[in-house]
Every structure is written in structure tokens, then in C-alpha cells.
Amino acid sequence: MDNSGKEKEAMQLMAEADKKVKASGSFLGGMFGGNHKVEDACEIYARAANMFKMAKNWSAAGNAFCQAARLHMQLQNKLDSATSFVDAGNAYKKADPQEAINCLNQAIDIYTDMAIAHYEQAADYYKGEESNSSANKCLLKVGHYSAQLELYPKAIEIYEQVAMNTMDNPLLKYNAKEYFFKASLCHFIVDELNAK
């Protein structure tokens, strides 16, 4: 099969996936397996993207991977969504560098959000074992990643919480100043008056 045949097949797959997405949004589609149709559409978009890659139509491949990524996110499949955004970024890299950057940034945001959830869970486990030092290390990671995602109120809360935790420990109380400083930087970004 030549490139034009692969591209034609990919376009047919895109149309098929679009139909499944529309059918899942209808009233009856929502009642009878709407999520299943969306999952099928994700798979079909990925197949179409790979066909577009074989045809060397990089923009169309990137677009198909992005469609799959958005549907995975709608289904709360964060890991699959991030993976699809990375695939889209790799395809767009050959045709549209700015769109590649956008896709890779979306993947980074998803991976970072997943890391935050895991560090929060780890901190809870450490607190349950009364391993406060390890819990604080995990919370500091949550604060760091929250600041990266511009979730400043969450970062402020975490930094202030860790600072308060360390103030009670004679060996760690000197670190509290650093954590309060990080919290004040986040306050400054949110609102200059809060920082003062």
C-alpha cells in the first residue's frame, strides 16, 4: 500500500472515530455504553495516527494523537492521555514545532499532577508511621510541583505546613525560615499585599 492509500485509510479511521464520539454523546449512546464507544474511539484515533505516520503526514498524525489524548483525559485515563500527548508532540516535531511544544507541555502537566498525587499519598503513609521527616520531604515535593503548575495557594499551604512542623524540632527549626521564605515568594506571586 502506498502513502496515499495509507492516508486514505487513516482518514476513514478518523471519520469512524468521530462517529463513535458523536454517538457516545447522544442520549441513547450515553445510556448504552457511551464510555465504551469513547474508549473505542481512542483506539481508532491511535490507529489512524499511526497510519498517518506511515504516510509521513506528521500534522495529521499529531492531530489524531491529540484527539486520543483528549478522550483519554475525558475518561480520566491520565497516563494514557499523557502518553498520547507525547506521541502527538513527537509527530508534530517534524511539521509544527510550536504545536509539538504545546503537546509536550500538556504531557508534562499531566505527569506532574500525577506526581503530586503520589507524593501526597506517600506523605500520608509516612505520617501514619510517624516518620515526620520523610513526610515533610514528600510534602516539599508536593509544594515544589504545585508551584511549577502555578497552583500557588496549594504550594503556600504546603510550605507553611512544613515550616510549622519543623519549628517544633530543635534540629530542623532552622529550615523553617527557608520554607516560610518559599511560601512568601508564592504569596508574592499571588498578591503583593499577601506577601507583605
Short mmCIF file of the C-alpha atoms (twelve columns), coordinates in Angstrom:
data_MODEL
# 
_entry.id   MODEL 
# 
loop_
_atom_site.group_PDB 
_atom_site.id 
_atom_site.type_symbol 
_atom_site.label_atom_id 
_atom_site.label_alt_id 
_atom_site.label_comp_id 
_atom_site.label_asym_id 
_atom_site.label_seq_id 
_atom_site.Cartn_x 
_atom_site.Cartn_y 
_atom_site.Cartn_z 
_atom_site.pdbx_PDB_model_num 
ATOM 1   C CA . MET A 1   0.000   0.000  0.000  1 
ATOM 2   C CA . ASP A 2   1.462   3.376  -0.984 1 
ATOM 3   C CA . ASN A 3   1.413   6.555  1.103  1 
ATOM 4   C CA . SER A 4   -1.802  7.875  -0.424 1 
ATOM 5   C CA . GLY A 5   -3.550  4.577  0.356  1 
ATOM 6   C CA . LYS A 6   -2.385  4.722  3.968  1 
ATOM 7   C CA . GLU A 7   -3.502  8.320  4.260  1 
ATOM 8   C CA . LYS A 8   -6.910  7.461  2.807  1 
ATOM 9   C CA . GLU A 9   -7.292  4.587  5.281  1 
ATOM 10  C CA . ALA A 10  -6.259  6.895  8.119  1 
ATOM 11  C CA . MET A 11  -8.894  9.434  7.095  1 
ATOM 12  C CA . GLN A 12  -11.538 6.688  7.100  1 
ATOM 13  C CA . LEU A 13  -10.440 5.686  10.593 1 
ATOM 14  C CA . MET A 14  -10.692 9.320  11.742 1 
ATOM 15  C CA . ALA A 15  -14.267 9.504  10.376 1 
ATOM 16  C CA . GLU A 16  -15.131 6.245  12.149 1 
ATOM 17  C CA . ALA A 17  -13.715 7.542  15.440 1 
ATOM 18  C CA . ASP A 18  -15.575 10.848 15.049 1 
ATOM 19  C CA . LYS A 19  -18.843 8.905  14.614 1 
ATOM 20  C CA . LYS A 20  -18.213 6.903  17.785 1 
ATOM 21  C CA . VAL A 21  -17.537 10.096 19.746 1 
ATOM 22  C CA . LYS A 22  -20.739 11.694 18.460 1 
ATOM 23  C CA . ALA A 23  -22.729 8.530  19.203 1 
ATOM 24  C CA . SER A 24  -21.407 8.447  22.772 1 
ATOM 25  C CA . GLY A 25  -22.680 11.993 23.316 1 
ATOM 26  C CA . SER A 26  -26.222 11.226 22.227 1 
ATOM 27  C CA . PHE A 27  -28.883 10.447 24.829 1 
ATOM 28  C CA . LEU A 28  -29.168 6.773  23.917 1 
ATOM 29  C CA . GLY A 29  -25.424 6.460  23.402 1 
ATOM 30  C CA . GLY A 30  -24.841 7.804  26.911 1 
ATOM 31  C CA . MET A 31  -27.278 5.301  28.373 1 
ATOM 32  C CA . PHE A 32  -25.948 2.324  26.439 1 
ATOM 33  C CA . GLY A 33  -22.159 2.143  26.573 1 
ATOM 34  C CA . GLY A 34  -21.127 5.751  25.997 1 
ATOM 35  C CA . ASN A 35  -17.754 5.244  27.697 1 
ATOM 36  C CA . HIS A 36  -17.134 2.064  25.737 1 
ATOM 37  C CA . LYS A 37  -17.623 3.997  22.497 1 
ATOM 38  C CA . VAL A 38  -15.199 6.683  23.664 1 
ATOM 39  C CA . GLU A 39  -12.623 4.005  24.521 1 
ATOM 40  C CA . ASP A 40  -13.087 2.524  21.052 1 
ATOM 41  C CA . ALA A 41  -12.671 5.978  19.525 1 
ATOM 42  C CA . CYS A 42  -9.367  6.439  21.410 1 
ATOM 43  C CA . GLU A 43  -8.079  3.209  19.941 1 
ATOM 44  C CA . ILE A 44  -9.219  4.133  16.436 1 
ATOM 45  C CA . TYR A 45  -7.631  7.609  16.659 1 
ATOM 46  C CA . ALA A 46  -4.335  5.979  17.659 1 
ATOM 47  C CA . ARG A 47  -4.556  3.574  14.701 1 
ATOM 48  C CA . ALA A 48  -5.297  6.494  12.386 1 
ATOM 49  C CA . ALA A 49  -2.348  8.416  13.820 1 
ATOM 50  C CA . ASN A 50  -0.020  5.511  13.102 1 
ATOM 51  C CA . MET A 51  -1.348  5.259  9.535  1 
ATOM 52  C CA . PHE A 52  -0.723  8.991  9.078  1 
ATOM 53  C CA . LYS A 53  2.825   8.462  10.386 1 
ATOM 54  C CA . MET A 54  3.401   5.750  7.777  1 
ATOM 55  C CA . ALA A 55  2.137   8.182  5.136  1 
ATOM 56  C CA . LYS A 56  4.515   10.825 6.585  1 
ATOM 57  C CA . ASN A 57  1.625   13.223 7.231  1 
ATOM 58  C CA . TRP A 58  3.016   14.414 10.563 1 
ATOM 59  C CA . SER A 59  0.453   17.137 11.279 1 
ATOM 60  C CA . ALA A 60  -2.458  14.772 10.769 1 
ATOM 61  C CA . ALA A 61  -0.727  12.161 12.949 1 
ATOM 62  C CA . GLY A 62  -0.212  14.726 15.697 1 
ATOM 63  C CA . ASN A 63  -3.843  15.808 15.452 1 
ATOM 64  C CA . ALA A 64  -5.083  12.205 15.719 1 
ATOM 65  C CA . PHE A 65  -2.890  11.557 18.766 1 
ATOM 66  C CA . CYS A 66  -4.219  14.783 20.344 1 
ATOM 67  C CA . GLN A 67  -7.797  13.623 19.774 1 
ATOM 68  C CA . ALA A 68  -6.971  10.351 21.532 1 
ATOM 69  C CA . ALA A 69  -5.250  12.238 24.387 1 
ATOM 70  C CA . ARG A 70  -8.275  14.459 24.993 1 
ATOM 71  C CA . LEU A 71  -10.623 11.487 25.046 1 
ATOM 72  C CA . HIS A 72  -8.350  9.604  27.449 1 
ATOM 73  C CA . MET A 73  -8.447  12.641 29.732 1 
ATOM 74  C CA . GLN A 74  -12.244 12.714 29.480 1 
ATOM 75  C CA . LEU A 75  -12.201 9.087  30.658 1 
ATOM 76  C CA . GLN A 76  -9.777  10.003 33.491 1 
ATOM 77  C CA . ASN A 77  -7.031  7.818  31.967 1 
ATOM 78  C CA . LYS A 78  -4.269  10.276 32.818 1 
ATOM 79  C CA . LEU A 79  -1.332  8.030  31.953 1 
ATOM 80  C CA . ASP A 80  -2.782  7.139  28.535 1 
ATOM 81  C CA . SER A 81  -3.574  10.800 27.931 1 
ATOM 82  C CA . ALA A 82  -0.027  11.894 28.734 1 
ATOM 83  C CA . THR A 83  1.412   9.132  26.540 1 
ATOM 84  C CA . SER A 84  -0.793  10.216 23.640 1 
ATOM 85  C CA . PHE A 85  0.297   13.844 24.090 1 
ATOM 86  C CA . VAL A 86  3.946   12.730 23.955 1 
ATOM 87  C CA . ASP A 87  3.206   10.769 20.764 1 
ATOM 88  C CA . ALA A 88  1.492   13.853 19.332 1 
ATOM 89  C CA . GLY A 89  4.473   16.008 20.255 1 
ATOM 90  C CA . ASN A 90  6.846   13.595 18.537 1 
ATOM 91  C CA . ALA A 91  4.730   13.656 15.379 1 
ATOM 92  C CA . TYR A 92  4.329   17.443 15.397 1 
ATOM 93  C CA . LYS A 93  8.080   17.837 15.898 1 
ATOM 94  C CA . LYS A 94  8.519   17.076 12.211 1 
ATOM 95  C CA . ALA A 95  5.902   19.560 10.964 1 
ATOM 96  C CA . ASP A 96  4.916   22.147 13.596 1 
ATOM 97  C CA . PRO A 97  7.466   22.709 16.384 1 
ATOM 98  C CA . GLN A 98  5.212   25.096 18.338 1 
ATOM 99  C CA . GLU A 99  2.391   22.567 18.420 1 
ATOM 100 C CA . ALA A 100 4.920   19.920 19.491 1 
ATOM 101 C CA . ILE A 101 5.884   22.138 22.431 1 
ATOM 102 C CA . ASN A 102 2.212   22.617 23.353 1 
ATOM 103 C CA . CYS A 103 1.567   18.861 23.346 1 
ATOM 104 C CA . LEU A 104 4.685   18.063 25.354 1 
ATOM 105 C CA . ASN A 105 3.788   20.763 27.899 1 
ATOM 106 C CA . GLN A 106 0.349   19.192 28.320 1 
ATOM 107 C CA . ALA A 107 2.008   15.817 28.924 1 
ATOM 108 C CA . ILE A 108 4.337   17.387 31.493 1 
ATOM 109 C CA . ASP A 109 1.386   18.945 33.317 1 
ATOM 110 C CA . ILE A 110 -0.383  15.590 33.489 1 
ATOM 111 C CA . TYR A 111 2.726   13.750 34.703 1 
ATOM 112 C CA . THR A 112 3.389   16.457 37.299 1 
ATOM 113 C CA . ASP A 113 -0.210  16.303 38.515 1 
ATOM 114 C CA . MET A 114 0.139   12.534 38.883 1 
ATOM 115 C CA . ALA A 115 3.421   13.007 40.826 1 
ATOM 116 C CA . ILE A 116 1.706   15.415 43.220 1 
ATOM 117 C CA . ALA A 117 -0.996  12.854 43.998 1 
ATOM 118 C CA . HIS A 118 1.597   10.148 44.644 1 
ATOM 119 C CA . TYR A 119 3.750   12.351 46.884 1 
ATOM 120 C CA . GLU A 120 0.660   13.382 48.887 1 
ATOM 121 C CA . GLN A 121 -0.248  9.740  49.363 1 
ATOM 122 C CA . ALA A 122 3.323   8.900  50.397 1 
ATOM 123 C CA . ALA A 123 3.297   11.772 52.913 1 
ATOM 124 C CA . ASP A 124 0.073   10.405 54.430 1 
ATOM 125 C CA . TYR A 125 1.633   6.958  54.756 1 
ATOM 126 C CA . TYR A 126 4.750   8.393  56.410 1 
ATOM 127 C CA . LYS A 127 2.612   10.422 58.827 1 
ATOM 128 C CA . GLY A 128 0.730   7.250  59.702 1 
ATOM 129 C CA . GLU A 129 4.048   5.641  60.585 1 
ATOM 130 C CA . GLU A 130 5.050   8.810  62.484 1 
ATOM 131 C CA . SER A 131 8.025   9.316  60.170 1 
ATOM 132 C CA . ASN A 132 7.597   13.081 60.056 1 
ATOM 133 C CA . SER A 133 10.923  13.834 58.408 1 
ATOM 134 C CA . SER A 134 10.088  11.631 55.406 1 
ATOM 135 C CA . ALA A 135 6.546   13.010 55.326 1 
ATOM 136 C CA . ASN A 136 7.946   16.545 55.193 1 
ATOM 137 C CA . LYS A 137 10.258  15.586 52.305 1 
ATOM 138 C CA . CYS A 138 7.270   14.289 50.363 1 
ATOM 139 C CA . LEU A 139 5.253   17.403 51.184 1 
ATOM 140 C CA . LEU A 140 8.102   19.610 49.989 1 
ATOM 141 C CA . LYS A 141 7.963   17.794 46.649 1 
ATOM 142 C CA . VAL A 142 4.209   18.491 46.543 1 
ATOM 143 C CA . GLY A 143 4.916   22.172 47.230 1 
ATOM 144 C CA . HIS A 144 7.591   22.286 44.543 1 
ATOM 145 C CA . TYR A 145 5.417   20.641 41.883 1 
ATOM 146 C CA . SER A 146 2.408   22.736 42.876 1 
ATOM 147 C CA . ALA A 147 4.454   25.887 42.360 1 
ATOM 148 C CA . GLN A 148 5.606   24.559 38.980 1 
ATOM 149 C CA . LEU A 149 1.981   24.083 37.937 1 
ATOM 150 C CA . GLU A 150 1.213   27.564 39.264 1 
ATOM 151 C CA . LEU A 151 -1.035  26.144 41.984 1 
ATOM 152 C CA . TYR A 152 0.308   28.778 44.349 1 
ATOM 153 C CA . PRO A 153 -2.341  28.577 47.105 1 
ATOM 154 C CA . LYS A 154 -1.625  24.855 47.453 1 
ATOM 155 C CA . ALA A 155 2.150   25.480 47.434 1 
ATOM 156 C CA . ILE A 156 1.744   28.168 50.117 1 
ATOM 157 C CA . GLU A 157 -0.292  25.830 52.298 1 
ATOM 158 C CA . ILE A 158 2.285   23.039 51.959 1 
ATOM 159 C CA . TYR A 159 5.334   25.242 52.618 1 
ATOM 160 C CA . GLU A 160 3.701   26.832 55.665 1 
ATOM 161 C CA . GLN A 161 2.621   23.426 56.975 1 
ATOM 162 C CA . VAL A 162 6.145   22.013 56.657 1 
ATOM 163 C CA . ALA A 163 7.621   25.141 58.232 1 
ATOM 164 C CA . MET A 164 5.310   24.789 61.225 1 
ATOM 165 C CA . ASN A 165 6.185   21.084 61.502 1 
ATOM 166 C CA . THR A 166 9.911   21.809 61.542 1 
ATOM 167 C CA . MET A 167 9.706   24.639 64.069 1 
ATOM 168 C CA . ASP A 168 8.972   22.141 66.854 1 
ATOM 169 C CA . ASN A 169 12.106  20.114 66.145 1 
ATOM 170 C CA . PRO A 170 15.315  21.656 67.560 1 
ATOM 171 C CA . LEU A 171 17.420  20.098 64.784 1 
ATOM 172 C CA . LEU A 172 15.150  21.209 61.948 1 
ATOM 173 C CA . LYS A 173 13.846  24.559 63.170 1 
ATOM 174 C CA . TYR A 174 16.486  26.432 61.160 1 
ATOM 175 C CA . ASN A 175 14.966  25.069 57.947 1 
ATOM 176 C CA . ALA A 176 11.625  26.674 58.817 1 
ATOM 177 C CA . LYS A 177 12.951  30.047 57.662 1 
ATOM 178 C CA . GLU A 178 13.606  28.628 54.178 1 
ATOM 179 C CA . TYR A 179 10.102  27.137 53.942 1 
ATOM 180 C CA . PHE A 180 8.432   30.346 55.121 1 
ATOM 181 C CA . PHE A 181 10.527  32.199 52.526 1 
ATOM 182 C CA . LYS A 182 9.251   29.879 49.763 1 
ATOM 183 C CA . ALA A 183 5.700   30.398 50.996 1 
ATOM 184 C CA . SER A 184 6.174   34.181 50.939 1 
ATOM 185 C CA . LEU A 185 7.504   34.001 47.366 1 
ATOM 186 C CA . CYS A 186 4.334   32.170 46.353 1 
ATOM 187 C CA . HIS A 187 2.251   34.747 48.248 1 
ATOM 188 C CA . PHE A 188 4.121   37.471 46.383 1 
ATOM 189 C CA . ILE A 189 3.241   35.913 43.055 1 
ATOM 190 C CA . VAL A 190 -0.442  35.637 44.009 1 
ATOM 191 C CA . ASP A 191 -0.777  39.011 45.623 1 
ATOM 192 C CA . GLU A 192 1.807   41.567 46.644 1 
ATOM 193 C CA . LEU A 193 -0.201  42.506 49.750 1 
ATOM 194 C CA . ASN A 194 -0.294  38.896 50.977 1 
ATOM 195 C CA . ALA A 195 3.486   38.734 50.773 1 
ATOM 196 C CA . LYS A 196 3.897   41.867 52.877 1 
# 
